[in-house]
């Protein structure tokens, strides 16, 4: 009985830690998607210079608008800020979450001293419908097996414009299989 109680408490602690501030159980998160990403990842075949755009693609939709209008397998251009959880990255993979620019990161709020402002914990009520998962893929559509922070020189709260194919799930979540990324300065 004590073993079952300890196991339940341990599992609860792990789930709480993995979900983090502002996460919804129906949202795709970097941590919840890590297993499927690891299964489909391959060695990098596309150089960062082939992925990173030097000019912003036209027609970018904010994350909320893209979630509302994008169809499965449709070519999309989506803009958002890297964040949405304490750890918006899939370690060792070119994948991360982005948040609609209408939401305020904690660092955008004067006087807020949040240590991880990219988790958007001040916007928890709006966050579930304002995030998208980005998976950077090679020419064959396979997730690149290199950390996005290293591959694309990215960091939390940067604004990126991603271009690629939309993938929708039954809960309405949006994943963009991006083959091009523009980083706003």
C-alpha positions in Angstrom: 0.0 0.0 0.0 2.8 2.4 0.9 4.5 1.5 -2.4 1.3 2.4 -4.4 0.9 5.7 -2.4 4.5 6.7 -3.1 4.2 5.7 -6.8 1.1 7.9 -7.1 2.8 10.9 -5.4 5.9 10.5 -7.5 3.8 10.3 -10.7 1.8 13.4 -9.7 5.1 15.3 -9.0 6.5 14.3 -12.4 3.3 15.3 -14.2 3.2 18.6 -12.4 6.8 19.3 -13.2 6.4 18.3 -16.9 3.2 20.3 -17.4 4.6 23.5 -15.8 2.9 26.9 -15.4 0.1 27.6 -17.8 0.0 24.3 -19.6 -3.2 22.5 -20.5 -3.4 18.7 -20.8 -4.9 19.0 -24.2 -2.1 21.2 -25.5 0.9 19.7 -27.4 3.9 20.5 -25.4 7.6 20.0 -26.1 7.9 17.5 -23.3 4.7 15.5 -24.2 5.8 15.4 -27.8 9.4 14.4 -27.2 8.8 10.7 -27.6 7.1 10.9 -31.0 9.8 13.4 -32.0 12.6 11.1 -31.0 11.0 8.2 -32.9 10.8 10.2 -36.2 14.0 12.2 -36.0 17.0 11.6 -38.3 20.5 13.0 -38.6 20.4 16.6 -40.0 20.5 16.7 -43.7 19.7 20.3 -44.3 22.2 23.0 -43.4 20.9 25.9 -41.2 21.5 28.2 -44.2 18.9 26.2 -46.1 16.3 26.7 -43.3 16.9 30.2 -42.1 15.4 32.9 -44.3 17.0 36.2 -44.8 13.7 38.0 -45.5 10.3 37.5 -43.8 7.8 35.6 -45.8 4.6 37.4 -46.7 1.2 36.4 -45.3 2.2 35.4 -41.8 -0.8 34.7 -39.5 -0.6 35.0 -35.7 -0.8 31.7 -33.8 -4.4 32.2 -32.8 -5.5 33.0 -36.3 -3.6 30.1 -37.7 -5.2 27.7 -35.1 -8.6 28.9 -36.2 -8.2 28.8 -39.9 -5.4 26.3 -40.9 -6.4 23.0 -42.4 -4.5 19.7 -42.0 -1.6 19.5 -44.6 -2.1 23.1 -45.7 0.9 25.3 -46.4 1.1 27.9 -43.7 3.1 30.9 -42.5 2.8 31.5 -38.8 4.4 34.1 -36.5 4.9 33.8 -32.8 7.3 34.1 -29.8 9.2 31.1 -28.5 7.8 30.1 -25.2 4.6 28.8 -23.6 6.2 26.7 -20.9 9.2 26.6 -18.6 11.0 24.6 -21.3 9.6 25.2 -24.8 12.3 23.0 -26.4 12.6 19.4 -27.3 16.1 18.7 -26.3 18.3 17.4 -29.1 15.6 18.0 -31.7 14.7 21.0 -33.9 11.4 21.6 -32.2 9.9 24.2 -29.9 6.6 25.9 -29.0 5.5 29.4 -30.0 2.9 31.7 -28.5 0.6 34.3 -30.2 2.1 37.8 -30.0 -1.1 39.2 -28.4 -0.2 37.5 -25.2 2.2 39.2 -22.8 5.3 37.4 -21.5 6.0 38.2 -17.8 8.9 40.3 -18.9 6.4 42.6 -20.8 4.7 43.4 -17.6 6.4 46.3 -15.6 7.6 45.1 -12.2 7.1 41.4 -12.8 10.2 39.6 -11.6 9.4 36.2 -13.1 12.6 34.1 -13.6 11.3 32.4 -16.7 9.1 35.0 -18.4 8.8 32.8 -21.5 6.4 30.5 -19.6 3.6 33.1 -19.9 2.4 32.2 -16.5 0.6 35.5 -16.3 -1.6 34.5 -19.3 -2.6 31.0 -18.2 -6.2 31.5 -19.1 -5.4 32.4 -22.7 -2.4 30.2 -23.3 -4.1 26.9 -24.3 -5.6 28.4 -27.4 -2.6 30.6 -28.3 0.2 28.1 -28.8 1.6 26.0 -31.6 4.3 23.4 -31.8 7.0 23.9 -34.5 9.0 21.0 -35.8 11.8 21.9 -38.2 12.0 19.3 -40.9 14.4 18.5 -43.7 13.5 18.3 -47.4 11.9 14.9 -46.9 9.7 16.2 -44.1 11.6 14.4 -41.3 12.3 16.1 -38.0 15.9 17.3 -37.8 17.9 15.6 -35.0 19.7 18.7 -33.8 18.6 21.1 -31.0 16.9 24.1 -32.5 18.8 26.4 -30.2 22.0 25.2 -31.7 20.9 24.7 -35.3 19.1 28.0 -35.7 20.7 30.0 -32.9 17.4 30.5 -31.2 16.4 31.5 -27.6 13.3 32.0 -25.6 11.0 35.0 -26.4 12.5 35.5 -29.9 9.8 36.2 -32.5 10.0 33.7 -35.4 8.1 33.3 -38.6 7.8 29.7 -39.7 6.7 28.4 -43.0 5.6 24.8 -43.6 2.8 22.3 -43.4 0.1 22.4 -40.8 -0.9 19.3 -38.9 -4.1 19.3 -36.8 -5.1 16.9 -34.1 -8.6 16.0 -32.8 -8.3 18.6 -30.0 -7.6 21.5 -32.5 -3.9 21.8 -31.7 -1.6 23.0 -34.4 1.8 21.7 -35.3 3.8 23.3 -38.1 6.3 21.1 -39.9 8.5 24.0 -40.9 11.1 23.8 -43.6 11.8 27.6 -43.4 12.3 29.9 -40.4 12.8 33.6 -40.3 14.0 35.2 -37.0 12.8 38.8 -36.4 15.4 41.1 -35.0 
